[in-house]
Amino acid sequence: MAPAKIAANFAKDHKALKMLGGIMEGNLLNLDQVTVLSKIPSKPELLGQLVRTINAPVSGFVNVLAGNIRGLLNVLNSLKDSKV
């Protein structure tokens, strides 16, 4: 997929290059298929998306728990300020 991305980015900057298609694992690909391949994220990007997706519920849970503690601290601070 990396060569398809490189060629697509190069073709955007240099109008003289016209892509007609490509070959992947011995199969001929038309221009639309090469364009789709060039838009697929790389493996590190996909792994990053996976980690963020797995981490999202945990982060939300931590934020909810921290919100309760922040609320308690706000109440205690307002009580302290009102007594002074």
N, C-alpha and C positions, 0 to 999 in steps of 0.2 A: 504494500500500500504506500510505502514511503516514496517509491519512484513515481507513482501516480500523483502524489501530492506535489513533489518537486516539479514535475512536468507541468502540472496545472498552474502552479504559482509562476513558473517561468513564462508560460503562455499568456498569463494575464499582463505581465510587464512587457513582453515582446510580441507584438502583433504578427510578426513574420512567421511565428511558429503556429501551425494549424495541426491540432491533434485529430487523427482520424479514428483511432481505436488503440487496442493494445492486446497483449498476450499474457495470460496468467495460467500457470500450470498446464501449458499446452493448449489452452482454450482461447479462441479469438473473442475479444470483447469489443463492443461498439463504443462510440464516444460517450453515450449516456452511462454505460456501465463503468467506464473509466472515471467519469465525473463523480459518480456515486462513491467509487472506491477512494477518490481523492478527498472526499468529505468525511470519511470515517476517522474518528480520533485515533491517535497512536495508542500503543499498549500502555505506556506510562499514564497517559491522560485517562484512559478507561479505568486503570487501577485506582487512580486518584478519585474518580467519580464513584467507584465502588466503595472506597474507604469512607468518603463523605456520606454516602447513602447509609452505610452501616452505622456510622457515628452519629447521625442526626437524632435518632431517638434517645440515645444516651445523653447527648448535649441538651436536648429539651428537658429531660428528667433532671439533670443537674441544675439547669436554670430555674425549674420549678421549685426545687428544694432550696436553692439560694434565695429565691424570691420570698419564701416564708421566713427565712432568717433575716433578710433585709427588712421585711415588714416588722418583725419583732424588735429589731434594733431601732427602727424609726419610732416605734411606740415607746420604747425605753428612753430614747433620747428626748422625746417630747415630754415625758414625765419628769425627767431630770431637769429640763429647761423650765418647766412650769413650777418646780419646787424652788428654784434659785431666785 
